Amino acid sequence: MLLERLALAAIARITGVSERWLQMYVNQKYSQTPQEVEVTQKKQAS
């Protein structure tokens, strides 16, 4: 739902959870997501 750009208040209403719980859940998931991205170079076609 976040990818569809729904507001947290709308998501909370639709799912039946409190906005506070939803915000804590989103914050927890964000903190568990790696903040650095590893990029590897693609092999060149011969």
PQR file with spaces between the fields and no chain letter, atoms N, CA, C, O and H, PARSE charges and radii, in Angstrom:
ATOM       1  N    MET     1       0.819   -1.192    0.000 -0.4000 1.5000
ATOM       2  CA   MET     1       0.000    0.000    0.000 -0.0000 2.0000
ATOM       3  C    MET     1       0.864    1.258    0.000  0.5500 1.7000
ATOM       4  O    MET     1       0.503    2.275   -0.592 -0.5500 1.4000
ATOM       5  N    LEU     2       2.007    1.173    0.670 -0.4000 1.5000
ATOM       6  CA   LEU     2       2.918    2.317    0.640 -0.0000 2.0000
ATOM       7  C    LEU     2       3.417    2.567   -0.778  0.5500 1.7000
ATOM       8  O    LEU     2       3.580    3.713   -1.196 -0.5500 1.4000
ATOM       9  H    LEU     2       2.301    0.346    1.150  0.4000 1.0000
ATOM      10  N    LEU     3       3.659    1.477   -1.518 -0.4000 1.5000
ATOM      11  CA   LEU     3       4.115    1.626   -2.899 -0.0000 2.0000
ATOM      12  C    LEU     3       3.048    2.272   -3.772  0.5500 1.7000
ATOM      13  O    LEU     3       3.363    2.882   -4.793 -0.5500 1.4000
ATOM      14  H    LEU     3       3.527    0.546   -1.178  0.4000 1.0000
ATOM      15  N    GLU     4       1.799    2.139   -3.375 -0.4000 1.5000
ATOM      16  CA   GLU     4       0.698    2.783   -4.098 -0.0000 2.0000
ATOM      17  C    GLU     4       0.472    4.211   -3.601  0.5500 1.7000
ATOM      18  O    GLU     4      -0.477    4.882   -4.007 -0.5500 1.4000
ATOM      19  H    GLU     4       1.544    1.643   -2.545  0.4000 1.0000
ATOM      20  N    ARG     5       1.359    4.659   -2.718 -0.4000 1.5000
ATOM      21  CA   ARG     5       1.351    6.018   -2.181 -0.0000 2.0000
ATOM      22  C    ARG     5       0.123    6.326   -1.316  0.5500 1.7000
ATOM      23  O    ARG     5      -0.339    7.466   -1.266 -0.5500 1.4000
ATOM      24  H    ARG     5       2.130    4.114   -2.388  0.4000 1.0000
ATOM      25  N    LEU     6      -0.397    5.301   -0.640 -0.4000 1.5000
ATOM      26  CA   LEU     6      -1.469    5.547    0.319 -0.0000 2.0000
ATOM      27  C    LEU     6      -0.873    6.117    1.596  0.5500 1.7000
ATOM      28  O    LEU     6       0.207    5.703    2.018 -0.5500 1.4000
ATOM      29  H    LEU     6      -0.022    4.375   -0.681  0.4000 1.0000
ATOM      30  N    ALA     7      -1.555    7.046    2.199 -0.4000 1.5000
ATOM      31  CA   ALA     7      -1.106    7.634    3.461 -0.0000 2.0000
ATOM      32  C    ALA     7      -1.188    6.586    4.571  0.5500 1.7000
ATOM      33  O    ALA     7      -1.998    5.661    4.511 -0.5500 1.4000
ATOM      34  H    ALA     7      -2.432    7.383    1.856  0.4000 1.0000
ATOM      35  N    LEU     8      -0.330    6.749    5.589 -0.4000 1.5000
ATOM      36  CA   LEU     8      -0.360    5.806    6.717 -0.0000 2.0000
ATOM      37  C    LEU     8      -1.731    5.776    7.368  0.5500 1.7000
ATOM      38  O    LEU     8      -2.186    4.713    7.789 -0.5500 1.4000
ATOM      39  H    LEU     8       0.328    7.501    5.638  0.4000 1.0000
ATOM      40  N    ALA     9      -2.397    6.910    7.460 -0.4000 1.5000
ATOM      41  CA   ALA     9      -3.738    6.941    8.064 -0.0000 2.0000
ATOM      42  C    ALA     9      -4.703    6.066    7.272  0.5500 1.7000
ATOM      43  O    ALA     9      -5.520    5.357    7.859 -0.5500 1.4000
ATOM      44  H    ALA     9      -2.028    7.774    7.118  0.4000 1.0000
ATOM      45  N    ALA    10      -4.616    6.110    5.954 -0.4000 1.5000
ATOM      46  CA   ALA    10      -5.488    5.286    5.117 -0.0000 2.0000
ATOM      47  C    ALA    10      -5.160    3.807    5.278  0.5500 1.7000
ATOM      48  O    ALA    10      -6.062    2.974    5.357 -0.5500 1.4000
ATOM      49  H    ALA    10      -3.952    6.686    5.477  0.4000 1.0000
ATOM      50  N    ILE    11      -3.888    3.485    5.326 -0.4000 1.5000
ATOM      51  CA   ILE    11      -3.479    2.085    5.502 -0.0000 2.0000
ATOM      52  C    ILE    11      -3.964    1.565    6.850  0.5500 1.7000
ATOM      53  O    ILE    11      -4.445    0.436    6.947 -0.5500 1.4000
ATOM      54  H    ILE    11      -3.155    4.162    5.261  0.4000 1.0000
ATOM      55  N    ALA    12      -3.838    2.384    7.884 -0.4000 1.5000
ATOM      56  CA   ALA    12      -4.295    1.982    9.215 -0.0000 2.0000
ATOM      57  C    ALA    12      -5.801    1.720    9.204  0.5500 1.7000
ATOM      58  O    ALA    12      -6.262    0.739    9.787 -0.5500 1.4000
ATOM      59  H    ALA    12      -3.447    3.301    7.806  0.4000 1.0000
ATOM      60  N    ARG    13      -6.563    2.585    8.550 -0.4000 1.5000
ATOM      61  CA   ARG    13      -8.022    2.392    8.461 -0.0000 2.0000
ATOM      62  C    ARG    13      -8.354    1.104    7.725  0.5500 1.7000
ATOM      63  O    ARG    13      -9.193    0.325    8.177 -0.5500 1.4000
ATOM      64  H    ARG    13      -6.188    3.382    8.077  0.4000 1.0000
ATOM      65  N    ILE    14      -7.700    0.881    6.595 -0.4000 1.5000
ATOM      66  CA   ILE    14      -8.000   -0.296    5.763 -0.0000 2.0000
ATOM      67  C    ILE    14      -7.652   -1.589    6.485  0.5500 1.7000
ATOM      68  O    ILE    14      -8.403   -2.562    6.420 -0.5500 1.4000
ATOM      69  H    ILE    14      -7.019    1.514    6.227  0.4000 1.0000
ATOM      70  N    THR    15      -6.513   -1.599    7.173 -0.4000 1.5000
ATOM      71  CA   THR    15      -6.042   -2.837    7.802 -0.0000 2.0000
ATOM      72  C    THR    15      -6.564   -3.031    9.222  0.5500 1.7000
ATOM      73  O    THR    15      -6.493   -4.133    9.764 -0.5500 1.4000
ATOM      74  H    THR    15      -5.903   -0.808    7.225  0.4000 1.0000
ATOM      75  N    GLY    16      -7.085   -1.972    9.822 -0.4000 1.5000
ATOM      76  CA   GLY    16      -7.646   -2.090   11.163 -0.0000 2.0000
ATOM      77  C    GLY    16      -6.618   -2.009   12.276  0.5500 1.7000
ATOM      78  O    GLY    16      -6.888   -2.439   13.397 -0.5500 1.4000
ATOM      79  H    GLY    16      -7.142   -1.076    9.382  0.4000 1.0000
ATOM      80  N    VAL    17      -5.430   -1.459   11.984 -0.4000 1.5000
ATOM      81  CA   VAL    17      -4.423   -1.268   13.028 -0.0000 2.0000
ATOM      82  C    VAL    17      -4.347    0.214   13.365  0.5500 1.7000
ATOM      83  O    VAL    17      -4.828    1.059   12.610 -0.5500 1.4000
ATOM      84  H    VAL    17      -5.211   -1.109   11.074  0.4000 1.0000
ATOM      85  N    SER    18      -3.741    0.519   14.501 -0.4000 1.5000
ATOM      86  CA   SER    18      -3.617    1.925   14.879 -0.0000 2.0000
ATOM      87  C    SER    18      -2.507    2.584   14.066  0.5500 1.7000
ATOM      88  O    SER    18      -1.562    1.925   13.632 -0.5500 1.4000
ATOM      89  H    SER    18      -3.351   -0.168   15.115  0.4000 1.0000
ATOM      90  N    GLU    19      -2.637    3.885   13.868 -0.4000 1.5000
ATOM      91  CA   GLU    19      -1.597    4.625   13.140 -0.0000 2.0000
ATOM      92  C    GLU    19      -0.269    4.546   13.885  0.5500 1.7000
ATOM      93  O    GLU    19       0.787    4.448   13.261 -0.5500 1.4000
ATOM      94  H    GLU    19      -3.405    4.420   14.220  0.4000 1.0000
ATOM      95  N    ARG    20      -0.316    4.587   15.205 -0.4000 1.5000
ATOM      96  CA   ARG    20       0.909    4.520   16.007 -0.0000 2.0000
ATOM      97  C    ARG    20       1.630    3.190   15.780  0.5500 1.7000
ATOM      98  O    ARG    20       2.842    3.158   15.568 -0.5500 1.4000
ATOM      99  H    ARG    20      -1.174    4.666   15.712  0.4000 1.0000
ATOM     100  N    TRP    21       0.858    2.084   15.828 -0.4000 1.5000
ATOM     101  CA   TRP    21       1.461    0.767   15.611 -0.0000 2.0000
ATOM     102  C    TRP    21       2.054    0.676   14.208  0.5500 1.7000
ATOM     103  O    TRP    21       3.161    0.169   14.029 -0.5500 1.4000
ATOM     104  H    TRP    21      -0.126    2.110   16.000  0.4000 1.0000
ATOM     105  N    LEU    22       1.325    1.163   13.227 -0.4000 1.5000
ATOM     106  CA   LEU    22       1.783    1.100   11.849 -0.0000 2.0000
ATOM     107  C    LEU    22       3.065    1.910   11.663  0.5500 1.7000
ATOM     108  O    LEU    22       3.984    1.466   10.974 -0.5500 1.4000
ATOM     109  H    LEU    22       0.425    1.575   13.373  0.4000 1.0000
ATOM     110  N    GLN    23       3.132    3.092   12.272 -0.4000 1.5000
ATOM     111  CA   GLN    23       4.340    3.910   12.149 -0.0000 2.0000
ATOM     112  C    GLN    23       5.527    3.209   12.807  0.5500 1.7000
ATOM     113  O    GLN    23       6.632    3.240   12.265 -0.5500 1.4000
ATOM     114  H    GLN    23       2.386    3.453   12.832  0.4000 1.0000
ATOM     115  N    MET    24       5.323    2.581   13.960 -0.4000 1.5000
ATOM     116  CA   MET    24       6.401    1.850   14.617 -0.0000 2.0000
ATOM     117  C    MET    24       6.843    0.669   13.754  0.5500 1.7000
ATOM     118  O    MET    24       8.037    0.385   13.665 -0.5500 1.4000
ATOM     119  H    MET    24       4.425    2.556   14.400  0.4000 1.0000
ATOM     120  N    TYR    25       5.894   -0.022   13.119 -0.4000 1.5000
ATOM     121  CA   TYR    25       6.210   -1.160   12.245 -0.0000 2.0000
ATOM     122  C    TYR    25       7.047   -0.704   11.047  0.5500 1.7000
ATOM     123  O    TYR    25       8.056   -1.328   10.717 -0.5500 1.4000
ATOM     124  H    TYR    25       4.924    0.209   13.191  0.4000 1.0000
ATOM     125  N    VAL    26       6.630    0.373   10.406 -0.4000 1.5000
ATOM     126  CA   VAL    26       7.361    0.900    9.251 -0.0000 2.0000
ATOM     127  C    VAL    26       8.759    1.330    9.670  0.5500 1.7000
ATOM     128  O    VAL    26       9.730    1.048    8.968 -0.5500 1.4000
ATOM     129  H    VAL    26       5.810    0.879   10.675  0.4000 1.0000
ATOM     130  N    ASN    27       8.870    2.006   10.803 -0.4000 1.5000
ATOM     131  CA   ASN    27      10.189    2.441   11.280 -0.0000 2.0000
ATOM     132  C    ASN    27      11.096    1.248   11.562  0.5500 1.7000
ATOM     133  O    ASN    27      12.287    1.287   11.255 -0.5500 1.4000
ATOM     134  H    ASN    27       8.081    2.235   11.373  0.4000 1.0000
ATOM     135  N    GLN    28      10.540    0.191   12.144 -0.4000 1.5000
ATOM     136  CA   GLN    28      11.326   -1.010   12.444 -0.0000 2.0000
ATOM     137  C    GLN    28      11.823   -1.665   11.161  0.5500 1.7000
ATOM     138  O    GLN    28      12.989   -2.049   11.071 -0.5500 1.4000
ATOM     139  H    GLN    28       9.572    0.159   12.393  0.4000 1.0000
ATOM     140  N    LYS    29      10.955   -1.793   10.177 -0.4000 1.5000
ATOM     141  CA   LYS    29      11.351   -2.402    8.903 -0.0000 2.0000
ATOM     142  C    LYS    29      12.411   -1.552    8.212  0.5500 1.7000
ATOM     143  O    LYS    29      13.351   -2.089    7.626 -0.5500 1.4000
ATOM     144  H    LYS    29      10.007   -1.481   10.249  0.4000 1.0000
ATOM     145  N    TYR    30      12.268   -0.234    8.276 -0.4000 1.5000
ATOM     146  CA   TYR    30      13.251    0.655    7.658 -0.0000 2.0000
ATOM     147  C    TYR    30      14.611    0.489    8.330  0.5500 1.7000
ATOM     148  O    TYR    30      15.641    0.462    7.655 -0.5500 1.4000
ATOM     149  H    TYR    30      11.505    0.202    8.752  0.4000 1.0000
ATOM     150  N    SER    31      14.615    0.379    9.658 -0.4000 1.5000
ATOM     151  CA   SER    31      15.892    0.251   10.371 -0.0000 2.0000
ATOM     152  C    SER    31      16.564   -1.090   10.087  0.5500 1.7000
ATOM     153  O    SER    31      17.781   -1.208   10.236 -0.5500 1.4000
ATOM     154  H    SER    31      13.779    0.401   10.206  0.4000 1.0000
ATOM     155  N    GLN    32      15.796   -2.101    9.682 -0.4000 1.5000
ATOM     156  CA   GLN    32      16.353   -3.418    9.365 -0.0000 2.0000
ATOM     157  C    GLN    32      16.833   -3.514    7.915  0.5500 1.7000
ATOM     158  O    GLN    32      17.482   -4.489    7.536 -0.5500 1.4000
ATOM     159  H    GLN    32      14.808   -2.005    9.562  0.4000 1.0000
ATOM     160  N    THR    33      16.518   -2.519    7.120 -0.4000 1.5000
ATOM     161  CA   THR    33      16.898   -2.524    5.703 -0.0000 2.0000
ATOM     162  C    THR    33      18.327   -2.018    5.564  0.5500 1.7000
ATOM     163  O    THR    33      18.666   -0.978    6.128 -0.5500 1.4000
ATOM     164  H    THR    33      15.991   -1.727    7.427  0.4000 1.0000
ATOM     165  N    PRO    34      19.174   -2.734    4.821 -0.5600 1.5000
ATOM     166  CA   PRO    34      20.543   -2.251    4.619  0.2800 2.0000
ATOM     167  C    PRO    34      20.543   -0.865    3.994  0.5500 1.7000
ATOM     168  O    PRO    34      19.804   -0.605    3.044 -0.5500 1.4000
ATOM     169  N    GLN    35      21.372    0.023    4.528 -0.4000 1.5000
ATOM     170  CA   GLN    35      21.408    1.397    4.047 -0.0000 2.0000
ATOM     171  C    GLN    35      22.441    1.591    2.933  0.5500 1.7000
ATOM     172  O    GLN    35      22.460    2.627    2.268 -0.5500 1.4000
ATOM     173  H    GLN    35      21.972   -0.188    5.300  0.4000 1.0000
ATOM     174  N    GLU    36      23.293    0.590    2.740 -0.4000 1.5000
ATOM     175  CA   GLU    36      24.283    0.666    1.682 -0.0000 2.0000
ATOM     176  C    GLU    36      23.966   -0.386    0.630  0.5500 1.7000
ATOM     177  O    GLU    36      23.496   -1.480    0.943 -0.5500 1.4000
ATOM     178  H    GLU    36      23.277   -0.251    3.280  0.4000 1.0000
ATOM     179  N    VAL    37      24.230   -0.038   -0.605 -0.4000 1.5000
ATOM     180  CA   VAL    37      23.955   -0.943   -1.712 -0.0000 2.0000
ATOM     181  C    VAL    37      25.277   -1.353   -2.336  0.5500 1.7000
ATOM     182  O    VAL    37      26.133   -0.511   -2.606 -0.5500 1.4000
ATOM     183  H    VAL    37      24.613    0.850   -0.859  0.4000 1.0000
ATOM     184  N    GLU    38      25.440   -2.653   -2.563 -0.4000 1.5000
ATOM     185  CA   GLU    38      26.636   -3.144   -3.237 -0.0000 2.0000
ATOM     186  C    GLU    38      26.338   -3.241   -4.722  0.5500 1.7000
ATOM     187  O    GLU    38      25.361   -3.864   -5.138 -0.5500 1.4000
ATOM     188  H    GLU    38      24.745   -3.337   -2.343  0.4000 1.0000
ATOM     189  N    VAL    39      27.191   -2.619   -5.505 -0.4000 1.5000
ATOM     190  CA   VAL    39      27.016   -2.640   -6.957 -0.0000 2.0000
ATOM     191  C    VAL    39      28.190   -3.386   -7.555  0.5500 1.7000
ATOM     192  O    VAL    39      29.347   -3.062   -7.283 -0.5500 1.4000
ATOM     193  H    VAL    39      27.985   -2.113   -5.166  0.4000 1.0000
ATOM     194  N    THR    40      27.894   -4.378   -8.362 -0.4000 1.5000
ATOM     195  CA   THR    40      28.957   -5.109   -9.034 -0.0000 2.0000
ATOM     196  C    THR    40      28.890   -4.792  -10.524  0.5500 1.7000
ATOM     197  O    THR    40      27.812   -4.644  -11.100 -0.5500 1.4000
ATOM     198  H    THR    40      26.955   -4.641   -8.583  0.4000 1.0000
ATOM     199  N    GLN    41      30.040   -4.694  -11.115 -0.4000 1.5000
ATOM     200  CA   GLN    41      30.109   -4.372  -12.526 -0.0000 2.0000
ATOM     201  C    GLN    41      29.734   -5.582  -13.358  0.5500 1.7000
ATOM     202  O    GLN    41      30.136   -6.707  -13.061 -0.5500 1.4000
ATOM     203  H    GLN    41      30.916   -4.815  -10.647  0.4000 1.0000
ATOM     204  N    LYS    42      28.969   -5.341  -14.389 -0.4000 1.5000
ATOM     205  CA   LYS    42      28.543   -6.389  -15.298 -0.0000 2.0000
ATOM     206  C    LYS    42      29.701   -6.800  -16.194  0.5500 1.7000
ATOM     207  O    LYS    42      30.503   -5.964  -16.611 -0.5500 1.4000
ATOM     208  H    LYS    42      28.642   -4.427  -14.630  0.4000 1.0000
ATOM     209  N    LYS    43      29.781   -8.084  -16.484 -0.4000 1.5000
ATOM     210  CA   LYS    43      30.823   -8.554  -17.403 -0.0000 2.0000
ATOM     211  C    LYS    43      30.533   -8.045  -18.810  0.5500 1.7000
ATOM     212  O    LYS    43      29.385   -8.034  -19.254 -0.5500 1.4000
ATOM     213  H    LYS    43      29.129   -8.763  -16.146  0.4000 1.0000
ATOM     214  N    GLN    44      31.574   -7.631  -19.493 -0.4000 1.5000
ATOM     215  CA   GLN    44      31.440   -7.153  -20.875 -0.0000 2.0000
ATOM     216  C    GLN    44      31.248   -8.321  -21.829  0.5500 1.7000
ATOM     217  O    GLN    44      31.909   -9.352  -21.697 -0.5500 1.4000
ATOM     218  H    GLN    44      32.506   -7.641  -19.132  0.4000 1.0000
ATOM     219  N    ALA    45      30.356   -8.164  -22.775 -0.4000 1.5000
ATOM     220  CA   ALA    45      30.148   -9.196  -23.789 -0.0000 2.0000
ATOM     221  C    ALA    45      31.343   -9.205  -24.746  0.5500 1.7000
ATOM     222  O    ALA    45      31.867   -8.149  -25.099 -0.5500 1.4000
ATOM     223  H    ALA    45      29.819   -7.327  -22.881  0.4000 1.0000
ATOM     224  N    SER    46      31.769  -10.394  -25.160 -0.4000 1.5000
ATOM     225  CA   SER    46      32.924  -10.458  -26.071 -0.0000 2.0000
ATOM     226  C    SER    46      32.496  -10.586  -27.501  0.5500 1.7000
ATOM     227  O    SER    46      33.341  -10.652  -28.395 -0.5500 1.4000
ATOM     228  H    SER    46      31.343  -11.252  -24.873  0.4000 1.0000
